[in-house]
Amino acid sequence: MRTNSNPTRCRKHRAALEEEYRQLQHRIELAEEQLMQQSTSNQYSTEVSYLDQEDLIEKCSRYRRQARVVLQGLKRLQGGTFGRCAKCERAIAQKRLEALPTAQYCLTCQEQMEMTGSAA
C-alpha cells in the first residue's frame, strides 16, 4: 500500500533521514579512527585500552544498526510506503514521524510488540 503523504512532508522527512545518516556515518568514522589510534598507541595500560576498545566497538555497532534503520526509512520513502505501519499498514501519526522519522510502526502496533516482546 502506498502512502499518501504530501510532497513537502516527504522532502522534510527525506532531508531529516539523510542528515541523520550523514551524522551517523561521521560518528562511525570518528570511532573507527579512535579505535585505530588506540590499537597503535602504547600510552594506555592494557586493561584500560581493552575497555576503551570494547566501548568504541560497541559504539560503532550501535551507529551501524542506527544507520541501517535510517536507510530502511529512506527505502520506504523511495518505495512509497513511508508513513505506513509495517505491521497493520495504517498511517503512522505525523507527530510520531516528525519526532521519530525512522518509525516503522504506528504507536498501537509498537506498544503491542513491546508488551509481547515480538517483532513484526
N, C-alpha and C positions, 0 to 999 in steps of 0.2 A: 504494500500500500504506500502510495506516495504522500508526502507531507504537503500541506497547503500553506506553508509559511510564506510570508511576503518577502520579496527580494531584498528589501532593506534589512530585515531581521537576519536573513541568510548571510548577507555580506558582513553584518556585525558579528554574527557567531563565527563565521569563517575567519575573520580577522582576529578574533579573540583566541580561537583554537590555533591558528598559525603562530601567533605571538607566544602562546604558551608552549608550543612545540619548539620554537627558537630558543626560548629561555631554558627549557629542559635540555636541549642539545648543548647549550653553553655550559650548564651545570655539569653535564656528563663529561664534557671536555676538560673542565677545570678539575673535577675529581680524578679523572684518569691521569692528568698531568701531575697532580699531587701524589698520586699513587706511584707513578714512575719516579718522581723525585725522591720519595721516601725509600723506594726499593734500591736506589743507587746511593743513598746517603747513609753515613755511619754515625750521624750525630745523635741518634736516639738509642736508648737501650733496646735490646732485642724484645723484651716484653712490651714496652710502650710502642715500639714500632709495629709489632704484630697487632696490637689493639687498634692502633691508628689505621693500619691497612684493612683490618676487618670492617672498621667503620666506613672507610672510603669505598670498599667493595659493596657494602650494603647500600650506601648512598647511590652508587652507580646503578645497582639493580633496581632500586626504588624509582630512580629517574627514568630508567628504561621502561619499566612497567607503565609509568605515567605517560611516557611518550607514546607507547603502543595504544593506550586508551584514547589519547588525543588524535592519533592517526585514524583510529576507528571512527571517531566523531567526524573527521574530515571526509572519510569514505561514505558515511551516512549522508553527509551534506551533498556530496557528488552524486550519490545514488538516489537522492530524493526521499530518503527515509528519515532524515534528521528531524527530531522533534516528535517522533512516534515511538511509543514504548516497544521495546524488543520482545516483550512477553505478550501483552494484550493488544498491541497495535493502536491503542488510543493515543490521543495527543498528550504530550508532556506539557505541563503548565509553563507558560512563557517565563514566569518569575523563577521557576526552577532552572530553566535553561540559561537564563541570564546569570543566575548565581553559580550554576554548575554546567557549563556548555558541553561537558563530556557525559552528561546524564544519558544513560541508555534506557532507563525505566521510569515510568510515572511513579509518583510518590507512593501510591497504593501498592503497586507491584514490588517496589523496592522494600517497603516495610514488611510485606508478606514474606519476601525472600529472606530478609534479615531475621524475622521471627522464626522461620523454619530452618534457617541455615542452608537454604538451597540456592542454586543458580539456575537461570533460565536455560 
